[in-house]
Amino acid sequence: MILFGLEPCTVTDYHSPARIREDRFRGTLDDVIIIPAVLFALAVGKILRFVLSILMRLFDYAFPLAMQIFWLRFLRQRFWAASSLLS
């Protein structure tokens, strides 16, 4: 049956599978822009995560040390205040 002057397609009329596979994976200009941008974003994400983990470990050790330093300072002032009241 011919509809609108077109003949029906058969399986052999389609493109060859080898040509379809070759055309399907060809790199284009958008790949040249997108792939480096994605790789850059992944690298920046890993670097930021690494820096954040270092800062977290640093603060884990520095905060208790800073609290001890301030505690000793306040304790010293309390002793000096008490010793000035005795004299």
C-alpha positions in Angstrom: 0.0 0.0 0.0 1.4 3.4 -1.0 0.3 6.2 1.2 0.9 9.8 0.0 3.3 8.7 -2.7 5.7 7.0 -0.2 6.6 3.4 -0.4 6.7 1.4 2.9 10.0 0.9 4.4 11.5 -2.5 4.9 14.2 -3.6 7.4 16.9 -3.4 4.7 16.0 0.3 4.0 17.3 1.5 7.4 20.8 2.6 8.1 23.4 0.0 8.6 24.2 -0.8 12.3 27.9 -0.2 11.8 27.3 3.3 10.6 24.8 4.0 13.4 27.4 2.9 16.0 30.1 5.0 14.4 27.9 8.2 14.3 26.4 7.7 17.8 29.7 8.1 19.7 31.3 10.9 17.8 32.6 13.8 20.0 31.2 17.2 19.3 31.9 20.8 20.4 29.7 20.5 23.4 31.6 17.5 24.6 34.8 19.5 24.4 33.3 22.1 26.8 31.2 19.8 29.1 33.8 17.0 29.9 36.5 19.4 31.2 34.0 21.4 33.1 32.7 18.3 34.8 36.2 17.0 35.6 37.1 20.5 37.0 34.0 20.5 39.2 34.7 17.0 40.5 38.3 18.0 41.2 37.3 21.2 43.0 34.7 19.2 45.1 37.3 16.7 46.2 39.8 19.5 47.1 37.2 21.4 49.1 36.2 18.2 50.9 39.9 17.5 51.7 40.4 21.0 53.0 37.3 20.9 55.1 38.3 17.6 56.6 41.7 19.1 57.6 40.0 22.1 59.1 37.6 19.9 61.1 40.5 17.8 62.5 42.4 21.0 63.3 39.4 22.5 65.2 38.9 19.2 67.0 42.3 19.5 68.5 42.5 23.3 68.8 39.2 23.9 70.6 39.9 21.9 73.7 43.4 23.4 73.9 42.0 26.9 73.7 39.4 26.1 76.4 42.2 24.9 78.7 44.2 28.1 78.0 41.2 30.3 78.8 40.3 28.2 81.9 43.9 28.6 83.3 43.7 32.3 82.7 40.5 32.7 84.6 41.8 30.4 87.3 44.9 32.6 87.7 42.8 35.7 88.0 40.6 34.1 90.6 43.7 33.1 92.7 45.2 36.6 92.4 41.8 38.1 93.4 41.7 35.8 96.4 45.3 36.5 97.4 44.7 40.3 97.2 41.7 39.9 99.6 43.9 38.0 102.1 46.6 40.7 102.3 
